[in-house]
Amino acid sequence: MSVEPANTAGMPEPLFTDTLQVAIVVRDLEAALRTYVYEYGIGPWEIYEFNPANTQDMVRDDRPAEYAMRLALAMVGSTQWELIQPLDDGSIYADFLAEHGGGLHHVGVGVGVRGYGGTLDALRSKGHSVLQGGLYNGVKFAYLSTDRDLGVITEIFDWPPGLTQEPDAVYPPPAPDS
């Protein structure tokens, strides 16, 4: 289904050009993975841990901070699904889990021609702050306070072309060679 715009005169260039990811905060990553894989057939999942030892330039509310989380990524069609378990009380995920008991946390978006820096500047000019961010293995990420006017936190990424990541683990684990 396509919707033809009635009138785009005066409409600015979109800040977000694609929906790349939906992210769900969970209390227990292993239990969530079992449910997603064995009840819904979603997977396989790549698992990563982010912490101060492997993530640089960590910020929380636009100030230097430290936090840790385990996350798992899987593709559902053309959209990446992310499950996130906070490992300490320092992250926005831990706050969300305490307030809401888990659930849909943020949407990862493409930023188009503006790129990461231009989109970050444009959102800051609208009064948005970086709720949490950092640099993990060459990938910059920032969660922005768009929930106040869009109803959801947005995450933007700066993923250099050709960069690949090796997961810490995969779920379900690969079958042993026969």
Secondary structure, DSSP 4 states (H G I P E B T S, - for coil): -----S--TTPPPPS--EEEEEEEE-S-HHHHHHHHHHHH----EEEEEE-TTTEEEEEETTEE----EEEEEEEETTEEEEEEEESSSSSHHHHHHHHHSSEEEEEEEE-GGGHHHHHHHHHHHTT--EEEEEEETTEEEEEE-THHHHSSEEEEEE--TT-----SEEESPPPPP-
